[in-house]
Amino acid sequence: MTEYGTGCLVRSLAGHDKGTYYIIVREDARYVYLADGRTKTAAKPKRKKRKHVQFSHKWDEALAAQFADGAAVQDEAIRYFIQKSLQGGI
């Protein structure tokens, strides 16, 4: 199974949000908690099973460090990272 990590970019494979890109905010044994900075914020992330997301090899170390420290993460930073990743800028 592919390793996931906080701050990684993933794409939803199932559900009404299929095809939507998210950042992993936190994780546990069965689920990952996702935010896109718009409808799903860092304060209220979406819970999704690991098998329903596709891992991307893009991640933001600064966001991952903020999530690990428990610091408040601005949704604008999440949106910016997703946008730049999809445009190929990161």
Residue frames as a rotation matrix with the C-alpha (Angstrom) as fourth column:
MET 1
0.581 0.814 0.000 0.00
0.814 -0.581 0.000 0.00
0.000 0.000 -1.000 0.00
THR 2
-0.010 -0.558 0.829 1.21
0.487 -0.727 -0.484 3.50
0.873 0.399 0.280 -0.80
GLU 3
-0.421 -0.222 -0.879 2.42
0.900 -0.227 -0.373 5.58
-0.116 -0.948 0.295 2.11
TYR 4
0.455 0.587 0.670 0.34
0.524 -0.785 0.331 8.62
0.720 0.201 -0.665 2.90
GLY 5
-0.467 -0.587 -0.662 1.41
0.883 -0.272 -0.382 11.53
0.044 -0.763 0.645 4.99
THR 6
0.430 0.586 -0.687 0.20
0.652 -0.728 -0.213 14.79
-0.625 -0.357 -0.695 6.37
GLY 7
0.034 -0.360 -0.932 0.53
-0.330 -0.885 0.329 17.55
-0.943 0.296 -0.149 3.81
CYS 8
-0.819 -0.333 0.467 0.24
0.258 0.515 0.818 15.21
-0.513 0.790 -0.336 0.80
LEU 9
-0.404 0.668 -0.625 -1.95
-0.873 -0.486 0.044 16.02
-0.274 0.564 0.779 -2.19
VAL 10
-0.798 0.233 0.557 -4.59
0.250 0.967 -0.046 13.36
-0.549 0.103 -0.830 -2.90
ARG 11
-0.687 0.640 -0.344 -7.50
-0.662 -0.357 0.659 12.94
0.299 0.680 0.669 -5.31
SER 12
-0.248 0.712 0.657 -10.87
-0.616 0.408 -0.674 11.53
-0.748 -0.572 0.337 -4.29
LEU 13
-0.955 -0.146 -0.260 -11.74
-0.293 0.618 0.729 8.30
0.055 0.772 -0.633 -6.13
ALA 14
-0.546 0.795 -0.263 -15.24
0.681 0.604 0.414 7.67
0.488 0.047 -0.871 -4.77
GLY 15
-0.272 0.573 -0.773 -18.29
0.771 -0.351 -0.532 9.52
-0.576 -0.741 -0.346 -3.57
HIS 16
0.727 0.660 0.189 -20.00
0.654 -0.582 -0.483 12.72
-0.210 0.475 -0.855 -4.64
ASP 17
0.701 -0.547 -0.457 -16.64
-0.413 -0.834 0.365 14.51
-0.581 -0.067 -0.811 -4.51
LYS 18
0.478 -0.513 0.713 -14.96
0.637 0.761 0.121 12.13
-0.604 0.397 0.691 -6.98
GLY 19
0.323 -0.468 0.822 -12.09
0.834 -0.269 -0.481 13.85
0.447 0.842 0.304 -8.77
THR 20
0.886 0.031 0.462 -11.65
-0.146 -0.928 0.342 16.59
0.440 -0.371 -0.818 -6.16
TYR 21
-0.035 -0.974 -0.225 -8.15
0.381 0.195 -0.904 17.32
0.924 -0.118 0.364 -4.88
TYR 22
0.937 0.303 0.175 -7.44
-0.075 -0.315 0.946 17.62
0.342 -0.899 -0.272 -1.17
ILE 23
-0.219 -0.955 0.200 -4.55
-0.547 -0.050 -0.836 17.91
0.808 -0.292 -0.512 1.29
ILE 24
0.230 0.227 -0.947 -4.22
0.562 0.763 0.319 15.34
0.794 -0.606 0.048 4.08
VAL 25
0.330 -0.002 0.944 -4.69
-0.568 -0.799 0.196 17.19
0.754 -0.601 -0.265 7.36
ARG 26
-0.307 -0.422 0.853 -4.32
-0.904 0.409 -0.122 14.18
-0.297 -0.809 -0.507 9.66
GLU 27
-0.037 0.239 -0.970 -4.67
-0.592 0.777 0.214 10.42
0.805 0.582 0.112 9.53
ASP 28
0.039 -0.002 0.999 -5.43
-0.876 0.482 0.035 7.38
-0.481 -0.876 0.017 11.61
ALA 29
-0.578 -0.389 0.717 -5.46
-0.160 0.916 0.367 3.63
-0.800 0.097 -0.592 10.97
ARG 30
-0.216 0.596 0.773 -8.51
0.791 0.572 -0.220 3.56
-0.573 0.564 -0.595 8.67
TYR 31
0.716 0.648 0.258 -9.17
0.688 -0.596 -0.414 7.13
-0.114 0.474 -0.873 7.63
VAL 32
-0.653 -0.746 0.133 -7.51
0.755 -0.655 0.028 10.24
0.066 0.118 0.991 6.30
TYR 33
0.336 0.703 -0.627 -8.89
0.686 -0.639 -0.349 13.70
-0.646 -0.313 -0.697 7.08
LEU 34
-0.378 -0.441 0.814 -8.88
0.925 -0.210 0.315 16.00
0.032 0.872 0.488 4.07
ALA 35
0.233 0.408 -0.883 -9.16
0.337 -0.885 -0.320 19.74
-0.912 -0.222 -0.344 3.44
ASP 36
0.046 -0.196 0.980 -9.40
0.995 -0.082 -0.063 21.73
0.093 0.977 0.191 0.23
GLY 37
-0.817 -0.431 -0.383 -9.52
0.509 -0.851 -0.129 25.19
-0.271 -0.301 0.915 1.79
ARG 38
-0.771 0.624 0.124 -12.95
-0.385 -0.612 0.691 25.97
0.507 0.485 0.712 0.34
THR 39
0.272 0.957 -0.104 -15.79
-0.523 0.237 0.819 23.64
0.808 -0.168 0.565 1.32
LYS 40
0.815 -0.118 -0.567 -13.69
0.476 0.694 0.540 21.48
0.330 -0.710 0.622 3.62
THR 41
0.588 -0.574 0.570 -11.51
-0.551 -0.800 -0.238 23.65
0.593 -0.174 -0.787 5.80
ALA 42
-0.421 -0.831 -0.363 -8.58
-0.140 0.455 -0.880 22.68
0.896 -0.320 -0.308 8.00
ALA 43
-0.706 0.212 0.676 -10.79
-0.708 -0.196 -0.678 23.24
-0.011 -0.957 0.289 11.05
LYS 44
0.198 0.826 0.528 -13.54
-0.568 0.536 -0.625 20.90
-0.799 -0.176 0.575 9.74
PRO 45
-0.651 -0.564 -0.508 -11.86
-0.732 0.290 0.617 18.34
-0.200 0.774 -0.601 7.46
LYS 46
0.446 0.755 -0.480 -13.59
-0.862 0.507 -0.002 15.61
0.242 0.415 0.877 5.49
ARG 47
-0.175 -0.441 0.880 -13.12
-0.612 0.749 0.254 12.04
-0.772 -0.494 -0.401 6.74
LYS 48
0.582 0.306 -0.754 -12.51
-0.802 0.372 -0.468 9.52
0.138 0.876 0.462 3.98
LYS 49
0.798 -0.299 0.524 -11.29
0.064 0.905 0.420 5.92
-0.600 -0.301 0.741 3.89
ARG 50
-0.098 -0.967 -0.236 -7.73
-0.376 -0.184 0.908 5.47
-0.921 0.178 -0.346 2.68
LYS 51
-0.508 -0.118 0.853 -8.79
0.560 0.707 0.431 3.20
-0.654 0.697 -0.293 -0.19
HIS 52
0.482 0.800 0.356 -10.99
0.825 -0.277 -0.493 5.97
-0.296 0.531 -0.794 -1.62
VAL 53
0.798 -0.296 -0.525 -8.16
-0.341 -0.940 0.011 8.42
-0.496 0.171 -0.851 -2.29
GLN 54
0.743 -0.613 0.268 -5.33
0.602 0.437 -0.668 8.36
0.293 0.658 0.694 -4.81
PHE 55
0.473 -0.676 -0.565 -1.95
0.458 -0.360 0.813 9.40
-0.753 -0.643 0.139 -3.47
SER 56
0.907 -0.318 0.277 0.04
0.084 -0.508 -0.858 12.05
0.413 0.801 -0.434 -5.32
HIS 57
0.240 -0.906 -0.350 3.79
0.953 0.289 -0.094 12.41
0.186 -0.311 0.932 -4.98
LYS 58
-0.285 -0.265 0.921 3.38
0.165 -0.960 -0.225 16.11
0.944 0.088 0.317 -4.22
TRP 59
0.440 0.405 -0.801 3.41
0.869 0.031 0.493 17.45
0.224 -0.914 -0.338 -0.69
ASP 60
0.367 -0.267 0.891 4.09
-0.139 -0.963 -0.231 20.67
0.920 -0.039 -0.391 1.12
GLU 61
-0.248 -0.578 -0.778 6.60
0.692 0.456 -0.560 20.30
0.678 -0.677 0.287 3.92
ALA 62
-0.905 -0.064 0.421 5.64
-0.178 -0.841 -0.511 23.66
0.387 -0.537 0.750 5.45
LEU 63
0.042 0.989 0.145 1.97
-0.798 -0.054 0.601 22.65
0.601 -0.141 0.786 5.70
ALA 64
0.363 0.045 -0.931 2.93
0.223 0.966 0.134 19.23
0.905 -0.256 0.340 7.05
ALA 65
-0.670 -0.681 -0.294 5.05
0.488 -0.107 -0.866 20.86
0.559 -0.724 0.404 9.76
GLN 66
-0.690 0.486 0.536 2.20
-0.625 -0.773 -0.103 23.18
0.364 -0.406 0.838 10.73
PHE 67
0.382 0.855 -0.351 -0.26
-0.538 0.514 0.668 20.27
0.752 -0.067 0.656 10.95
ALA 68
0.096 -0.436 -0.895 2.23
0.503 0.797 -0.335 18.24
0.859 -0.418 0.296 13.03
ASP 69
-0.872 -0.489 0.030 2.82
0.255 -0.505 -0.824 21.13
0.418 -0.711 0.565 15.44
GLY 70
-0.186 0.892 -0.412 -0.90
0.974 0.112 -0.199 21.69
-0.131 -0.438 -0.889 15.87
ALA 71
-0.779 -0.147 -0.609 -0.55
0.134 -0.989 0.067 25.25
-0.612 -0.030 0.790 14.61
ALA 72
0.339 0.928 -0.155 -3.44
0.108 -0.203 -0.973 26.95
-0.934 0.313 -0.169 12.87
VAL 73
-0.698 -0.499 0.513 -3.20
0.531 0.120 0.839 26.51
-0.481 0.858 0.181 9.11
GLN 74
-0.324 0.570 -0.755 -4.76
-0.499 -0.781 -0.375 29.12
-0.803 0.255 0.538 6.87
ASP 75
0.346 0.573 0.743 -7.15
0.370 0.645 -0.669 27.78
-0.862 0.506 0.011 4.26
GLU 76
0.837 -0.104 -0.537 -5.62
-0.477 -0.619 -0.624 30.20
-0.268 0.778 -0.568 1.76
ALA 77
-0.205 -0.978 0.029 -2.32
-0.889 0.198 0.412 28.31
-0.409 0.059 -0.911 2.04
ILE 78
-0.309 0.186 0.933 -4.10
0.126 0.980 -0.154 25.03
-0.943 0.070 -0.326 1.31
ARG 79
0.754 0.650 0.094 -5.91
0.217 -0.112 -0.970 26.49
-0.620 0.752 -0.226 -1.70
TYR 80
0.545 -0.631 -0.553 -2.68
-0.797 -0.595 -0.107 28.03
-0.262 0.498 -0.827 -2.99
PHE 81
-0.462 -0.767 0.445 -0.78
-0.591 0.640 0.491 24.74
-0.662 -0.036 -0.749 -2.74
ILE 82
0.004 0.541 0.841 -3.52
0.408 0.767 -0.495 22.75
-0.913 0.345 -0.218 -4.51
GLN 83
0.886 0.368 -0.281 -3.81
-0.052 -0.524 -0.850 25.36
-0.460 0.768 -0.446 -7.27
LYS 84
0.264 -0.876 -0.403 -0.05
-0.929 -0.343 0.137 25.53
-0.258 0.339 -0.905 -7.86
SER 85
-0.458 -0.417 0.785 0.30
-0.294 0.905 0.309 21.74
-0.839 -0.090 -0.537 -7.79
LEU 86
0.310 0.681 0.664 -2.41
0.476 0.493 -0.728 21.27
-0.823 0.541 -0.171 -10.41
GLN 87
0.934 -0.013 -0.356 -0.87
-0.275 -0.661 -0.698 23.95
-0.226 0.750 -0.622 -12.64
GLY 88
0.709 -0.705 -0.005 2.50
0.610 0.617 -0.498 22.22
0.354 0.350 0.867 -12.42
GLY 89
0.536 -0.481 0.694 4.14
-0.345 -0.875 -0.340 25.04
0.771 -0.056 -0.635 -10.53
ILE 90
0.293 -0.424 0.857 5.24
-0.931 0.079 0.357 22.87
-0.219 -0.902 -0.372 -7.64
